[in-house]
Amino acid sequence: MSAETRSCQACWTEFTATTPTKIYCSDRCRKHAWEQRKHSDTAATVTEARPPAPQPAATRSCPHCGEPITIVALLTTPEAARPSTPGDGTIVPLQRRTC
């Protein structure tokens, strides 16, 4: 590899890179950058709010055994999570689209 002049990603001084992957001018800058990343990742994890646990969207009777089942909506809208069921107890099968 030919020597290439780059800017250090930690202190922004110009340096001559001796390898294609070198982005810091010295071990001191490399270690400093690692410490900064380590502390910023920890701070982000502590302050980051956790998403709420999925709540039951509906309770229905199983069409096969009649036992109550809980439906949890993970990736859907509230309207789709609470579908209306036919009042006469008939089951409407899902239909697949063919393209």
N, C-alpha and C positions, 0 to 999 in steps of 0.2 A: 504494500500500500504506500502511496505517496503521502507525505505529510500534508495535513489539511488544517487550515486556520479556522477555529470555531470560537463561539462565545460560550463561556462556562454557564451552565443552567442555574448555578447557585449565586455566583458573584458577578456575572456578566462581563468578566475580563476576557480578553482575547488569549487563546492558547493554541499550541500546535498539537493536534490529536495524533497519537501514535497508533491507535487502532480504530477501526470503523465504528465501534460502539461507544467510544469514550465521549462523555458529555460534560464531565467535570474536569476542572484544571488540576485538581489535587485531591488526595484522600481526605483532607480536611473539609473541602467543599462537598465531597460525596457523602461523608458522614453527617455533615450539617444538614444536607438535603434530606437524608434518611430520617434524621431526628425530627425535622419539620413535618415530613409526611406521617411519621408515627404519631406525633402529637395531634396533628390535625385530624387524622382518622379516628383517634380516641375521642376527641372533642365532638366530632360529628356524630359518633355512635351514642354518646351520652345524651346529647341534646335532641337527637332525632326521635320524633314521636312514633311509637309503634302503631300500626294500623289496628283498628278494633277487630276482635275475633268475630268470625262470621256468626250472625244471629240466625236462629231458625226463621225461615220465611213463611212456613205454613206447616200445619199438621193435617195429614190426610189418612184415610184408611187404605191399607194395601189392597189393590184389586184382586190379589190372589188368595190371601189368607184372612183379610179383614182386620188385621192388627194395625194399630196406629203407627204411622211413620212420620218422621220429621224431615222436611225438605229444607235444605240449606242452599241459599243462593250465593255462589262464590263469584261468578263473573257475569252478572246479568243485571238488568234494570229491575226496579221493584215491581213494575207492571208484569214483566215476564216471570218473575219469581212467584207471583200469586195468580196463577191462571184460574179462570173460572172452569168449573166442571159441570157437565150436564146434570140437571136436576133429577132426571129419571134413573141415574145410576149407570148409564151406558158408558162404555170406555171407547174413546175415539183414538185409534192408533195414529202414531206420527207417520207422515208421509215423507219419503225421500224424494228429492228433486233429481231428475236425470238431465244432464246437460246435453 
